[in-house]
Amino acid sequence: MERAKRYGIPLSLILLDIDDFKRYNDSYGHLEGDKALRALSDVIRKKLRACDSAYRYGGEEFTILLPETEAEDALLAAERLRIDFENEILTPLPGRKVHLTVSVGVSRYIPAEQPSAFLERVDEAMYKAKKQGKNCVLLAPCCRED
């Protein structure tokens, strides 16, 4: 954020949350839940650029910082992550193939914005994605570049 402010370069943030993860964990157990988390982290790792960084942000939430990335490009990156994870095949039981999905929020940093406000905006976008039916990507409204 300091670099984005100082040099006037864009910075975007993605927040992903696995849809219905508690139900998956309750159905198949915590070891299988851990495998699902690893599957998502592998998808993220494969899609990151060298300058990007990803972090586990909570139980089944991950956040990705995308330096020098406009909101529209972050949306495209988030959509690729959503599709790739949806296409992952998990096998929590022999012969049982399961696909999980993620709800995703995307936001671009506003210069001089507090870190908590930046996180709050992306968090709100992710929760709106969940409320709209899950398995989608939404951009925080104040980030639209017209």
N, C-alpha and C positions, 0 to 999 in steps of 0.2 A: 504494500500500500504506500509506503514511503517513497519507493522508486516511482510508482505511478504518479504520485503527487509532484515529486521533484522534477521529473522529466516530461510530464504531460502525456504519458503513454497509457493506453487502456489496460485494464485488469478486469477479468471476469471470474466469476465463481459459479461452480455447479454443486448442487446438493442432491444426492440420490438417496432414496429410501426404498428398501425392498418391500413390495406390496405383500400384505398378508403373511409376513414373516412369523408372527407369533403362532398362527395356525399351522404353518409348515413345521415349526419347532415342536409344537404340541403333538402333531401327527406323527412325526418321524424321529424326534429326539434331538437333543442338543448337539450331538456329534454330526448329525446330518445338517443341522443348522449351521454349524461351523464350516462344513464343506460348501454350503451355499454362499456363505460370506467369502470364502476363498475363491469360489468361482467368479463372484462379482469383482473381487480385487484383481484377479487375473485378467478379466476383460478390461478393466480400467488400465492396468499396467501395460497391456498391449497397445492401447490407444494413446497413451501419453507421449507428448513430445519431451525432449530432454529438459526443456525449461519449465515444464508443468510439474506440479506436485499434488499428490493425493494423500488423504488421511482418513482413517476411520474416525467418524465424528460422534458416534454413539453406538447403540446396540446394533442396528442394521443400517445405519446411515454412513455415507461416505461423502467427503467434500473434496473438490478439485479446484486448485488455483490455476488460472490460465493467464500468465502475464502476456502483455502485448497482444491481447485478444479482445476484439470488439464483441459486443453482445450477440450479434447475428452469427458470428463465427462460433461462439460458444454454444449457441443453440444447435448448430449443425453438429458440433462435437458431442453434445449431450444426446441428440437424437441417434447418432451412431452407437453410442454406449447403450442406450435403451434397447435398440434393435439387437445388438450383439448379445446382450444379456438375456433377452427374451428367447433367443435362438439357442442358448446353452441348454444342454440336456443334463438334468440331474437324475440320478438313479438311487433314491433313498431306500428302496427295497428291490430285491432281485426281480427283474422283469417289469419294474414300475418306472416309467419315464415321466419326469415332471419338468415343466417350464415355469420359472418364476419371472416376475416383471418388476420394474422399478418406476416410481413416480419421481419426477425430476424438476427441480427449480433452477433457474439460471438468472444471474444478475450481473450487471456491470458496475464497477466501483464508481462512485461519484466523488470527485476530488473534495477533500476536507471532511468527508463523511466519517463518522465514528465507526470503528470495527463492528461494534454491536449492531448498529443500524444496517450495515452491509449484510451481516449474517441474518438479521431479522427479515430483510426484504427477500433474500433467497429462500429462507425458511417458509415465508408466507406463500411464495410461488409454488414451492414443493407441496405444501398442504392443499393449495387450490387444485393442483394436479391430482391429488388423491381424491378430493371431493368431486372432481369432474369425471371420476370413473377409473382412476389409476392408469398405469402404463402409458403415461404421456409426459411431455416436456412443456413447461410453461416459463415464459420470461416475466420477470418482475415488471409490472406496468410502467414504472417510472424510467425504465431503461430503454424503451422503444425509441429508436432513432429514425425520425421521419424526415 
